[in-house]
Amino acid sequence: AADVGQGSSPPHRTTTMRNYVSWALSAVMAAVALAGVQTASAQMMADEGRQVSDLCPVYAPFFGSMGAAAAMVFCIIGSAYGTAKAGVGIASVGVMKPEFLMKALIPVIFAAAIGVYGLILAILIAGNVHGNPYPLINSFSDLAAGLC
């Protein structure tokens, strides 16, 4: 009798890659939406009396919004990757040493905490964007904070 499944990849790998791709795409779409809303909001604020000068140009909120978007995207992608890797570990522990199953849940909790951290950081950065005046140096520092 021939072995079933010989020469083919396990089905869970394909499913996991689809999950990675869908999580990454949803994170990117959320970040683009956030950046677009923040930039449009900043443009409306400029039309309504936002201080615009050489140190506070009208395009400064774009960089701050991209920092908020980067914080959200990278933390969500990292959280999704960590959760997937921890899920594989939980499955392995459940088979090999079931007595350690509850201890194996701790990495999943920490991976989820990274995603929450990114969301909180994005909210804090987005709150800075609405400041008046919003100098270019602050927008670059918000971008750097989001990338870190």
Contacts in CASP RR format, 6 or more apart in sequence:
PFRMAT RR
TARGET T0000
AUTHOR 0000-0000-0000
METHOD contacts of the structure
MODEL  1
AADVGQGSSPPHRTTTMRNYVSWALSAVMAAVALAGVQTASAQMMADEGR
QVSDLCPVYAPFFGSMGAAAAMVFCIIGSAYGTAKAGVGIASVGVMKPEF
LMKALIPVIFAAAIGVYGLILAILIAGNVHGNPYPLINSFSDLAAGLC
16 84 0 8 1.000
19 80 0 8 1.000
19 84 0 8 1.000
20 80 0 8 1.000
20 81 0 8 1.000
20 84 0 8 1.000
23 76 0 8 1.000
23 77 0 8 1.000
23 80 0 8 1.000
24 77 0 8 1.000
24 80 0 8 1.000
27 72 0 8 1.000
27 73 0 8 1.000
27 76 0 8 1.000
27 77 0 8 1.000
27 80 0 8 1.000
28 73 0 8 1.000
30 72 0 8 1.000
30 73 0 8 1.000
30 76 0 8 1.000
31 69 0 8 1.000
31 70 0 8 1.000
31 72 0 8 1.000
31 73 0 8 1.000
32 69 0 8 1.000
34 65 0 8 1.000
34 68 0 8 1.000
34 69 0 8 1.000
34 72 0 8 1.000
34 122 0 8 1.000
34 126 0 8 1.000
35 62 0 8 1.000
35 65 0 8 1.000
35 66 0 8 1.000
35 68 0 8 1.000
35 69 0 8 1.000
36 65 0 8 1.000
38 61 0 8 1.000
38 64 0 8 1.000
38 65 0 8 1.000
38 68 0 8 1.000
38 126 0 8 1.000
38 129 0 8 1.000
39 61 0 8 1.000
39 62 0 8 1.000
39 65 0 8 1.000
41 61 0 8 1.000
41 129 0 8 1.000
41 130 0 8 1.000
42 50 0 8 1.000
42 58 0 8 1.000
42 60 0 8 1.000
42 61 0 8 1.000
42 62 0 8 1.000
42 65 0 8 1.000
42 129 0 8 1.000
42 130 0 8 1.000
42 134 0 8 1.000
43 58 0 8 1.000
43 61 0 8 1.000
45 61 0 8 1.000
45 130 0 8 1.000
45 132 0 8 1.000
46 52 0 8 1.000
46 58 0 8 1.000
50 56 0 8 1.000
50 58 0 8 1.000
50 132 0 8 1.000
50 133 0 8 1.000
50 134 0 8 1.000
51 132 0 8 1.000
51 133 0 8 1.000
52 58 0 8 1.000
53 133 0 8 1.000
55 133 0 8 1.000
55 135 0 8 1.000
55 136 0 8 1.000
55 137 0 8 1.000
56 133 0 8 1.000
56 134 0 8 1.000
56 135 0 8 1.000
56 136 0 8 1.000
57 136 0 8 1.000
60 134 0 8 1.000
60 135 0 8 1.000
60 136 0 8 1.000
60 138 0 8 1.000
60 139 0 8 1.000
61 129 0 8 1.000
61 134 0 8 1.000
61 139 0 8 1.000
62 139 0 8 1.000
63 136 0 8 1.000
63 139 0 8 1.000
63 140 0 8 1.000
63 142 0 8 1.000
63 143 0 8 1.000
64 125 0 8 1.000
64 128 0 8 1.000
64 129 0 8 1.000
64 138 0 8 1.000
64 139 0 8 1.000
64 142 0 8 1.000
64 143 0 8 1.000
65 126 0 8 1.000
65 129 0 8 1.000
66 143 0 8 1.000
67 122 0 8 1.000
67 125 0 8 1.000
67 142 0 8 1.000
67 143 0 8 1.000
67 144 0 8 1.000
67 145 0 8 1.000
67 146 0 8 1.000
67 147 0 8 1.000
68 121 0 8 1.000
68 122 0 8 1.000
68 123 0 8 1.000
68 125 0 8 1.000
68 126 0 8 1.000
68 129 0 8 1.000
68 142 0 8 1.000
68 146 0 8 1.000
69 122 0 8 1.000
70 143 0 8 1.000
70 146 0 8 1.000
70 147 0 8 1.000
71 118 0 8 1.000
71 121 0 8 1.000
71 122 0 8 1.000
71 125 0 8 1.000
71 145 0 8 1.000
71 146 0 8 1.000
71 147 0 8 1.000
72 118 0 8 1.000
72 119 0 8 1.000
72 121 0 8 1.000
72 122 0 8 1.000
74 118 0 8 1.000
74 146 0 8 1.000
74 147 0 8 1.000
75 114 0 8 1.000
75 115 0 8 1.000
75 117 0 8 1.000
75 118 0 8 1.000
75 119 0 8 1.000
75 121 0 8 1.000
76 115 0 8 1.000
76 118 0 8 1.000
78 111 0 8 1.000
78 114 0 8 1.000
78 115 0 8 1.000
79 111 0 8 1.000
79 112 0 8 1.000
79 114 0 8 1.000
79 115 0 8 1.000
81 111 0 8 1.000
82 107 0 8 1.000
82 111 0 8 1.000
82 114 0 8 1.000
83 108 0 8 1.000
83 111 0 8 1.000
83 112 0 8 1.000
85 107 0 8 1.000
85 111 0 8 1.000
86 104 0 8 1.000
86 107 0 8 1.000
86 108 0 8 1.000
86 111 0 8 1.000
87 108 0 8 1.000
89 104 0 8 1.000
89 107 0 8 1.000
90 101 0 8 1.000
90 104 0 8 1.000
90 105 0 8 1.000
90 108 0 8 1.000
93 100 0 8 1.000
93 101 0 8 1.000
93 103 0 8 1.000
93 104 0 8 1.000
94 100 0 8 1.000
94 101 0 8 1.000
94 104 0 8 1.000
121 145 0 8 1.000
121 146 0 8 1.000
122 146 0 8 1.000
125 142 0 8 1.000
125 145 0 8 1.000
125 146 0 8 1.000
128 134 0 8 1.000
128 138 0 8 1.000
128 142 0 8 1.000
129 139 0 8 1.000
129 142 0 8 1.000
END
